[in-house]
């Protein structure tokens, strides 16, 4: 191949082609029968929709239908053709199960105009769900069986070529996942895989999103289709992989930034021969690489390197297709980039998210760019610190488990993430941005991508880079005894190599984790003698991560994973999942403070979603179903034993009600109170250098994949529950916490926060008060503490804690990046009320008292942090009308709302009445909400995205 004939690499997305789909007519026949189905194809793309047959359950077996979008998923196509009802509404999920029990075909035609003896041609499939036989011009070219990896078919021009210059026909045959999984189970044996509400155990045998089989928050919807892009590439020389490795080292207290560019080139045989013939002659074969480093539009540095400097013959590796790969490690490197003004990338709350674009061009004769790739990087270091603790906490000593970014010890507060929809092709880039912006705006700095869903698309991680959200990335294994036969392990290795290669350049990636709860399940069951997949979690995955990241990203075997013998519940080592509240031992949520660990990566309590979301799934349902224990509410609640567990937690804490709206709100208050307590109690254990007893808290879960009652902080339609706002306040850079300890006249086994009026009598109460500083807080180190008390039953009584004594002062010092204990205070006692039978001599009246603590700027008096503590349990309180007053003000497209009260208000939730129909995604965004408000302390919140003429309403806890 002469140098002047080197062709430019051409890549075309087949999403631009016209795609067709149908149900396979005969699921018994083999290869020839599948090919015969193409004869029913509408070969003329210009056929109008009016010429197509009427779409019916029967006609889709006999005729092809034009696809509505690409990438595609078959349920979405069936919904748009009105062949199936919406499975997210009413009981319709059960009406669409047949979709997952049959087989499906997709087809398109395309041209490959650059066919040439010197070229190679490659079809790349970024995501096939899941069992897919791929036919090109009637020849089977692929048998895909893993939805989590890229698949490719490649051929060189010097071999028999299946491609044609024009009119290539691509046929995708998606086989039944459920049937295949059961066949594999019959061969390899039935295993355990979570509880019965986590899908059929045979799911472990297929590398398909595990939540498709059903989970305890999601429906059973077995999806099919090409759910990510398919592309056609024709090339002589191309950039196969580009890894710009941005490194940050701390030297003498400063940052040293460096960048090395690792590349792999793909070459056709003729291109490789030309390189071999002229290994050092840049004039005869003038190929070079140009690497540029940019910040926005400003080029900071550009360097070129000729391919003649590499030992091509020694490095080139031949593939099965006859093409070659040429790995070029350290093709180019830069040191001391801080001299060019390069600055570190920081997680949100700690600094700027400085991103730099690294571009590489493959340049041929006459300086023609043959191929180019660019990626954004951030310069940061990440460490998972697991060091011995010298001083014990309530659990003992053990080791730490926290993250250090750029040398700074950071407390992680965040959420677990599940796929945002069962139908992945419906999640737009904008919807991903909305979700991740919600997470960031909620004060969270880490998201854990859970192991029963998917490896998210590139846009997810790009947005995390932009917003400063750290990612804990599970490999996709969840709650099961996964196999380890050779073909399965080989598939997993390729899956891991693909995804680690794809994700490793993102500064947001903080951890790769082997699995979700597989170790824990085996320990809990006690009857599983062996976990075969340890070879995956303890050998294959760490090898892949270490090799491909060069040790720059930590690896953790599983979540949870800790002490000796895999002890996944040891609070002194590793991370824990705390499910003894709501699940497990079903302890009261008030016990969270003694149920923590070094890092709590799962915990939570469910709540019903917004009434708008409930109205959505109620469409077409008998109105008599409008009560909390109805059949339709059970259809949209998949949590195990949810009836009993809700009954326990709600009955312990709230007055029962038959009003659905009030009941739904009370479940939200319960969730907010519970998870808020957990965040405060565990963040309190961020004690300072050498005493990082808890390094992070990730609640289960941020989001939903369909409209449902679940653990989500924000429901499917992006409507935050009160817990979202409570957590946001508890993750602010400066937070204030109170724990009320009620003193009883005798020992009992009740939560220490509860007032007792039966056999046990409460005699007094104390407030334990603390503050925690994290992030780059700009507040002064010395602040003023203010504590005030309000009587729920007597609005005339109001008391301020006297802090100016010989033993205490209202001025307190708060060192950075740690918790400071502010003291223990007796709760003030209002006088007894006439006729109140509960106020006997020797008992306390503080059971009516709401305590408000604030941290104030010592000079301006500005409120820097606040927390309001109410007496518990709430079912015992006589909560008066708080006398809420709202005043609004419009400022530059944003509305501010001032909230004032005459008496304390609990969980005051503001809503916009005209803010969308039940099936619309939420438009308004509140800066704060679900407020605890007391007299003399107005709170101001902002809301954006209000629809015209929207009326602001509120509700709060009422008995």
N, C-alpha and C positions, 0 to 999 in steps of 0.2 A: 504494500500500500504506500504510494508516494505521499510525502508529507502534505502537499497541497490538496490532497483528496480527503483529508481527515474530515468526516462529517460532523456537524453540530449535533449534539445529543437532543433528541426530541422526546418530550413526555406529554402525553395527552390523557386526561381523565375520561374514563368511559361513562362518567355521570352525564356527559354531554350527549351520549347516544340515546336513542329511544329504546327503553326497556319494556319488556312484556313479562307477564306472569300468568300462571295458572296452577290449579291443583293437578297433581299427577293423576292421570286417568286410571292407570293400572299399577298398583303398588306391588304386584307379584312378579312381573316380568323383569328382565335384566337390561343390559346395555342396549340391545337393539330396540327394545320397546321404548326406552327413554328417547332414543334418537328419532323414532317414528313420531313422537309427539311434536317434533319440530314441523312436521308437515301441516299441522294445524295452525302454523304461525301466520300472523299478518305480516307478510314480508314487505308490504308497501307502507313506509312510515307516514305517507301523506293520507292514509285512511282516516277519516274523521271519526270522532267518538260516536256519531250518530249511526255509523255503519257497523259498529260493534254489536254483538248480541246483547240482549238484556242480561245484566249480571244477576245470577241466582245461585243458590247453593248447588244446583245441578249443572248449570251452564259453565261454571268455572272449571269443571272437569273436562269439558269438550272444546272449549275455545280459549284463546289467549286474550288477555286484556292489557291495555296500555298502562304502564306504571305511572303513578301520580308524582313520584319523586325518586331520587336516587342520591345517596344510599337508600335502601328500602327494607321494610319489615312487613311480613305478610298480613299481620293483624291490621296494620295501618292501611294497607291497600283494601282489605275487606271492609274496614270501617268507612272509608271514603266512597266505596261502591254500595254502602248500606246493605251488605250481605250479612253482616253480624251486628248485633246491638253493642252499645258501648259497655265493655266489661267493667268499667269503673263506676257504673250507675246501678242502683237497685241490686238484684241478684243475678245480673247478666253474666258475671264471670262463669257461671255454670253452664250457660248456653253456648259458650265458645270453646269448650274443651276439645271438641272434635278437630279444631285447627291444629292442635299439637299432637294429634294421633294419626295424621296422614302425611303425605309427602308433597313437596312443592317444587315448581320449576320457574326459573327466570331465564330470559334470553335477550340478546341484543345482537346487532350486526355493527361492524366497524371496519375501517380501512387501516392498513399499515403501509403507507406510501413510500417509506424509506427503505424498503427491502433491498439489500445489496449484499454481495458476497463478502464485503469487508465489515458489514454491520452485524451486531447481535440484536435480538429482539426479546423483550422481557414483558410479561404480564405480571403485575403485582397486585395481590389481593390483601388489603389492609385489615379486613375483618370479615370472616365468613361464619355465620351462626347456623349450625356448627358442623354437622356431618354433610359434607358437600362434595359430590363428584362433579368435576369440571370437564366439559367437553369443548374442544376447539375444532371447528370444521369436522365434526363427527368423530373425532379422536379423543379418548379420555386422556387428559394431561395431568390431572391432579386428583387425589383423594384426601380432602381436608377433614381433620377430626379434632381440631382445637380452635376454639373461637378466640383465644387470647394471643394469637401470634399472627404474623404476616406470612402469607404463602406466595410463592412465585413460580412461574414457569418461564424458562429461558432457553433460547436456542441460538446458535451461531449460524451465520450465513453459509458456512462451509460444511454444515451438516444438513441432513434431511430436514426441511423446514415445513412445519405445519401451517405457518402463516401464509396468507395471500396478500397481494398488494391492495386488493379491494374485496369487499363483501365477506369478511370473516364472520363466522357465526359462533357466538359464545353461548353455551348452555350450562346453567348451574342447576344441579339436581340436589335438593336438600332432602335428606332422608330423616326418618322419624327418630328423634333423640330419645324419647321414652322407651321405644322398643329396643334400640341399641343398648341403652343402659341396662335394661333387664336381661338382655342376652349376655352381656359381660358379667353381670351378677351370677348368672347360671354357670358360667365358666370358672370364675374366680372365687365365688362364694358370697353369701349375704353377710354384710357387716352392719355395725351400728353407725348411725349418722344423725346425732342430735335427737331431740324429742320428736313426737309424731307431727308436730306443727312446723317442722323444718324440712318437709318434703320427703319423698321416697328415698330410702338409703342407697338405692342403686345410682343416685346422682353422682356419687364419688368416682364412678368409672368413666365419666365423660368430662372433658375440659370445656365445659359450657357454664355460663353464669349460674351459680347454684341457687340463687333466689328464684329462678324461673320455675323451680319445682314447688314453690311455696315457702314462705318463711313466717315467723310469728308477727310480722307487720305487713306482709305482702301477699298478693293473690298467686294462684297457680296459672301462669300464662307461658306456655312453651313457645318461644319465639323462633322465627326462621327468617333467613334472608342475608343478602350482602349488606351488612349494617355499617360498613365503612367503605372508603373509596376503592375503586379498581383503576389501575393506570397502565398505559402502554408506553414503554420506553424503547427507543431504537437508538443504538449508539455504536461507536467504535471504541471510544474511551469515555468513561463517565465517573462521577464521584459516587461511589457506592455507600460510603459512610464517612462522616466527618465528626470528630470528637474534639471540640475546643475545650481543653481542660484548664479552667481558671483556678488558680491556687492562691491562697492567702496564708502567709506565715506571720507570726508575731515575733519580732526581733527587737530586743532592747526597748520593749514597750511600744514599738511602732509597727505598722503594717507593711509587709513586703508582698507585692503582687506580681505574679508571673502567669504566663500563658504558654501552653504548648499545644500545637495542632497535630492531631493524629488523624490520618486519612487512610481510607482503603479505596483504591480505584478498581473499577471493573473494565476489562479489556476484551475485545473480540480477538480471536486467534490471529487475524491478520495484523491488528494493531500491536499485539505483543511481539509478533515476528519482526515488525519494523523496529520496535524498541531494542530487540535483541541484536538486530543487524547493525544498529548504530548506537551502541550503549553509551558512548561518550561524545557523540557528534550532535551538538545542539542545532547545527545548521541544517543537517539532513533530516532530523526529526525534532523540530523545535517545540517540544511540549514543556510548559512550565506551570507552576502553581503561584498564584498571587493571593496572599492572605492580607486582609485589611481588618483593622480594629477601629470601630466607630462609636461615638457617643452621639445619639440622635443623628444629625446630618454632618457632624464634624468628624473628619477622618483624623484619628490620633496617630496611626502608624500603618504603613503598608510595606510588605516585603515580598520578594519573589524568589523562587527556588526552581532550578531546572531539574527535570526528571533524570537527567544524565548523571546526577550525583548519587543515584541509588543503584544498587546491584539488582537489576530487574530480573535477571535469570535466576538468581538465588531466591528472590522474594516471591515470585509469582506462583500462585497456587491454582491448579486447574479444577474446575467444578465438573459435576456429572454432565452438564449441558455442553461442555466443550469450551465454555468461556473461562476467563481467568480473573482472579482477584489479585491485587497488588497492595499489600499492607505497607504503609509508610509511617512507621512510628516516629514521633518527634520530627515530622517533616519540617517544622519550623517552631522556634520557641523565642519568647521574649521574657526578659527579666527586668526587675526594677521598674515596673510599669507605674508605680506610684509617682515616679519622676515626671510622668506624662499627665499627671492629674487624676489617675485612676483612683476611685474611692470604693470602700467596701460596700457590699450589699448587706442590708440589715433586715431582720424580721420587723413587722409592724410594731410600732411602739418603742423601737430602739434606735431608729435612724432612717435614712433614706434607702429606697429600693433602687440603687444605682445599677442599671442594666446597660450592657455594651453589646453591640452587634459585631460578631466575628464572621466575615465573609471569605469564602475561598472560591477562586475562579480557576478553572482549568483552561489554559490559554494555548492555542495552537498557532499554526502559520499565520502570518500577517496580523498577529495579535487578535485573532478571532476567538471569542469566548466560546468554548465547546460545551462547557457545563459550569454550573455555579450552585452553591449552597450557602445559606447563611443561618446562623443561630444566635440567640441572645444568651449571654452569660452574666453571671454576677460573681464577684470575687468575695468569697466567704469561706470560713472553715467551720466544720461541725464535728463535735465530739459527743459521744454518749458516755457520761462520767459515771462509772460504777466503782466507787472507792470505799474502803472500810470506814465506818462511823465509829468514833472513839467513845462518844457518850451515848447512852441509850435514850430512846423515847419510850412511849407507852408499850411499844412492841418489842423492844430490845435494841440491839445494835445493828448488825447486818451491814449492808452496803447502800450507797446512794444510787439513784437512777434519775439523772437529770441531763439536760442538754446544755452544752456550752457552744455558743456561736461567736466566732471572732474573738475567742478568749473570754467572753462575758457569760457568766452563769445566768441562765434564764429560766423562769418559771413558765411552764407551758399550760395554757388554758384554752380548751377548744372542744371540738365535737367529733363524733364518728360520722362518716359519710357513707350512705348507701346510694346506689344508682338513683338518679332523680326521676326516673320513669321506668316502667316495665318495657316500654317501647322506645328504645334508645335513639332511634332515628328522628324522634319528635323533639329531642332536646337541642335547641338552637344554641349557637355561641352566646347570644344575648342572654338566654336563660341561665347558662352556666355563669355568666358574669353577674347576673342578679343574685344567684345563690351565694357565690363567693363574696360578693360585696356585703350581703346580709351577714355572713359570718364575720367578716372584718369589722363591720360597723357594730357588731355585737361584742367588740372587745377581745375577740378570739385571735390567737396567733398560731394555732396548729389545727390541722384537719387530718384525721386518720381515715384512709381509704380502706374500708373493711374487706375482709378476704372472701366474702360470698357473693360479690358483685362482679365488677369488671376492672381492668386497668383503664382508667379514664382516657379520653382522647387528648391530643397534644394541647388543645385550647385550654383545658382545665389547668394544666401545669403552667402554661404561659400566663394565665391570669393570676395564679398563685405567686409566680415570680413578681408580677407587677404590683400586687397588693401586699406582698411581704408575709404571706401565709406559709408556714412550714408544713411539709407533708410527711406524715408517717404512712408509708406505702406497704400494705400487706400484699404478699403473694396470694394468689386466689385459691385458698383452701379454707374451708370453714366447717367446724363442728362435725368431724367425721373421721372414720378410720380409712384413710386413703390407701390405695394399693401401691406396690412398688415393683411390679413386674417390669421387665426390661423395656418394652415398647412404651409403657406409661411414663417411666422415668426419662426415657429419651425425649418424649414429647414435652415433658415439663422442662427439661434442660433447654430445649430450643425456645420454648415460651419465655423462660427467664432471661436467656441471652438477648432475645429480641427486645423485651421490655426494659431491661437494665440499660441496654445500649440506647434505646429511645429516650430514656428519662435522665440519664446520668449527668447531663450538662446543666440541668435546672438547679439554680441555687436554692429553690424551695425544698428540694428533696433532702430530708433530714435523716431518714431511716428506712431501710428495707427490713420487713418482718416476715418470718417464714410461714405463719398460718394464724388463723383465728380459732382459738379454743380447742384445737385437736388434742394437745397434751392434756388440757383440763378435763375434757370429756372422758378420756380413757381413765384418768384418776378417779373421777366421780363415779363412773359405772362400776369399776372394780372387777368386772368379769371379762375384760378384754386382755388376753395375755400378752399381746404384742401389737405395737403400732408400726406397721411396715414402713410408713412414710418417714420414719426418722432418717432414713438414708437421703431423702429429699431435703429435709429441714436442717440436717446437721452435716451434710456433705455436699450435695449438689448445689443448693442455693448459696451457701456461704462461699463456695468455690467461685461461682459465677460472679457474685457481687464483688468479691475481692479482686478477681482477675480484671473485670471490666471497669471498675472504679479505682483501681490501684489503692484500695483501702481508704479512699477519701469520703466514703459514705458508710456509716455503721450498719451492722447487720444484727438482728435479734431473732433468736430461734422461733419464737412464737409469742402470741399474746393471748393469755398471760403466760409468763415463763419466769421461774424464780429459783427456789432453793433446791436442796438435795433431792434426788430422785424425782425431778421435774416438779417439785412442790409448787403448784401454781397458785396456792392461796397463802403462801408465806408473805406476810406484810413487810418483812425486813429485807427482801431480796427481789430484784426484778420488778415487773409490773403486775398488777392484780386487776381482775374484773370483780366488782363488788355487787353480787346479785342476792345477798342475804336479806336485802330490803326489796320489797315487791316479790321477788322469787325466793328460792332457797328456804331459809328459816322463817321468812316472812316477818322480819323484825320491824318495829316502828321506825319511820324515817328519822325520828329524833336521835337514833343511835348512830347516824353516819359519822359523828366525830370520833367514835372508837372503832370504826370499820374501814380505816384508810390503808395506806401502804406507801411505799417509796414512789410509786407512780400509779395512779388509778386511770386505766385506759378504757374502762367501761363501767357504767353504773347508770341508773335512771329509773324513772317512774312514768307510766303512760298518762296521757290526758286526752280528753276529747278535743277535736279541733274546733275552729270557728263554726258558729251556727250556719254561716253561709256555705261552708264545706259540707256540713251535714245536710242542708237543704239540697245540695247538688246530688248526693247519692240517694236522696229520698224521692227523686223524680220518678213518677209513675207508681209509687208505692202507696198502698192503702194508708190513709191518714191515721188509722187506728194503730199503726206501727210507731207512732211518734211518742215513744217512751223509752227510758234508758235500758230496759231489759228486754227489748223487743227482738224479733227475728232479724230485722234489717240492721239493728245496731250490732248484733252478733256477726252478721255477714261482713261488716266493716270494722271488725276488731279481731285480730288473729292471735292475740297474746294468750299463752297457756293459762287456763284456770282464771281468766280475767274476772269472771263474775265474783268468785270468792275473794280474790285479792282486792278488787275494788271495794267490795263490801267491808273487808277488814279495815283498809286504810281510810275509807270515807267515814265509816261508822265511828272509828276512834276519834276522828278529828272534826267532823262537820255534822250539822243537823241534816237529817235526811229530808229529801224533797221529792215530790212527784212531778215538779215542773222541769221539763227537759232542758230549757234554756238555762235555768238556774243550776241544775245538776251539772250540765256541761261546764259551766263557768267554775263551779266548785272543784271539779276535777282539775281544771287548769290552775286554780289557786293551790291545790294540793301539790301538783307537780312543781310549781314555782317555789313553794316553801321548802319542799324536800331537796330539790337539786341546788337551790340557793344555799341552804344550810351546808350541804356537802362541799360546795365550792369554797365557802367561807372557812369551814372547819379545816379542810385539807390545805388550802392556801396559807392558813395560819402557821402550818408546819414548815413553811419556807423560812427557816429560822436565822439563816445567815451563814457565812463561810464556815465550813466544817460541821454544820448542823442542818443540812438540806434534807430534812426528814421526809418531805414530799416534794417531788420535782415537777409534778404536773397532774392535771385533771382533764379528762376527755369524756364528756357526757355522751351517753347513748340516747338519742342520736340527733343530728341536725335536721334531717329532711325525711320526706316520704316519697315513695314511688307511685302512690295512687292515693285517692281520698280515703282516709282511714283514721280510727282511733289508735294512736301509737305513742311511742316514747319521743317522737319528734318535737323539737323546739319550735319548728316552723312547718306548717302543714303543706300538703302537695301544691296548693295554690299560692305559696309564698306568704301565707298569713301567719305572722309570729304569734305564738302563745305567750302568756305572761312570763313563763320561765325564761324565755329568750331575753327579756329586758332585765330580769333579776340577775341572770348570769352576767349580762353586760356590765351592770353596776359592780358586781363582785370581781370583775376582771379589769376594772379601771386601774390606772397607774397608782392611785392612792385609794385604798379602801378601808372601811371601818367595819368592825364586827362586834356583835354582842352575843353572848350566850347566857341565858337566864338559868340560874340554878335555884330551884324551889326547895326550901328546907321543910321536911316533913316531921311530924311528931313521932314517927316510928319508921323503921326500914320497910321499903316496899320494892316491887320489881317493875315499877312504871318508869317511863321516861322522866329524867330529872327536870325537864321543862314543864311537866304537868302539875297543875294545881289539883289538890284532892279535897273532896268534900264528903267522903264516905267513911269507911273504917279508918282510913288514914286522913289526917288533917294537916293542911299546910300552915306553917307558923311564920315563915318569912321568905324572902327571896333576895338573891344577890345577882348583880350583873358582872360578868367577866368581859372586859372591853379590851380590844386590841386594834392595831392598825398595821397595814402591810403596804410597803412601797415596792413597785416593780417598774421596769421600763425606764425611759428617760423622763421621769417626772420633773416638771419645772417648779413644783411647789416648794416653798421654803422648808428647810429641815426642821425648824421650830414652828409649831402651829398651836392653836388654842383649842382645847377640848371643852365642849359644852354638852351637858346632859340635862334633859328636862323630862318631866313626868306629867301625864294627863289621865284624868279619871274618866273612863268610858261612861259612867253613870251619873257623874256630877260635873257638868261643864264649868262650874265655878271654881273647881279645885285644879290648881296648876302649880307645880313645884319645880324649882331649879336646884340641881345638885350643887352643894357648896364644895368647890374644889380648891378654895384658897385657905388651906389649913396648914398646920405645922408639918403635916405628913405628906401633903400633896399640893400640886399647883396646876392651874388650868393650862399653863404653857408646857408642852411636851416636845421632846426631841425625837425625830423619826429618821434614823439612819437609812441610807438608800439600799434598795434591793434586799429587803428582809422584813420580818415581822417584829413589831415592838409591842410588848404587853403594856397597856395603859392603866391597869388597875382593876380592883374588885370593889364594887360599890353596893351598899344596901339599897334596895328598891324602896323608895319613899312610900309611906302608908297614909292614904287618905282617911279621914274620919269615917266611922261606921255610918251607914245610912239607916234611918228609922225603919223599923219593920223588916229588915233584911235578916232572915233566919240563919244565913250562912256566917254572919259576922259575930261569932261567939268569942268570949274572952280567951286569949291565947292563940287565936287564929289570925291569919293575915288578911288585910284588905287589899294587898298588892295584886290580887287576882283580877282587879278591875283596871290596873294601871298599864298604860302604854308608855314605853320609855323611848325617847328620841335622843340620839347622840349625834353630834356634828363636830367636824374639824373645821376650824375657821382660820382665815388668814389673820395673823396677829395684828396687822395694821389696818387693813381695809375691812375686815369682818366678812369677806367673801366666803361662802360655803364651799369648802374644798372636797368634802366627803360627808355623807350622812348615812345613818342606818336607824331604822325604827323597829323596835322589838315589841311584839304583842304577847300578852299572856296566853297560855295554851292549856287545854285544847280549845279550839275555836267554838266547838259545839256548846260549851258552857257559857259563852259570853252573850250578854244582852247588848247587841251592837246598835246604837242609835243612828238615826239619819245624820250623816256627817255635815249636812248643810253645804254641799259642794257648790262653788261658784266658778264658772269658766269665763275668761275674757280673752278675746282673740285679737291678733294684730297681723296685718299683711306687710311683709318686708321682702322685696325683690324676689317674688315668686315662691316665697316660703311663708307659711303661716306659723305664728307662735301662739301658744295657748298657755295662759297663766291659770294655775289651779290653786284655789284657796279653800279652806274648810273651817267650819266652826267647831267641829269635833273630829277626832282621828278617823281617817278613812284607810281601809285595808285593800290593797291591790286594785286601785282605781284605774280601770282600763278605758282608754279613750278610743273611740271608733268613729269612722266617717260613714254616715248612713248611706250615702249615694255612691259608695266606693266600689262599684262593679257588681255584676250579676254573680250568682253562685259559682258558675263555671269559668269565670274570668280570673286571670292571675292578678294578684294584689298590686295596685299601683302606688298607694300612699306608703310613705316611709316615715316613721316616728323616731325622733332622736332619743326618746325615752318614753316609757309607758309602764303600766301596771304599778303605779306609784303608791307608796305608803306616805300619806300626807298628814301632818299635824297642824294645829292652829299656830299662827305667828311664824310659819315657815312655808311661804308660798313656793311652788315649784313651777318652772317655766320649761316647756318642751316645744320643739319645732316639728312641723310635719311638711313634707314635700310630696308633690304628686296628687294633691287633692283634686277631685273633679269639681267642675263648676257647680255652685249651689249645694255642695255637700254639707250636711249638717253634722256637727260634732256631738256625739253622745258619750255617755259614760255608764259604767256599771262598777260596783265594788262589792266586797263581801258583806252580806247582810244576813242576819238571822231572823 
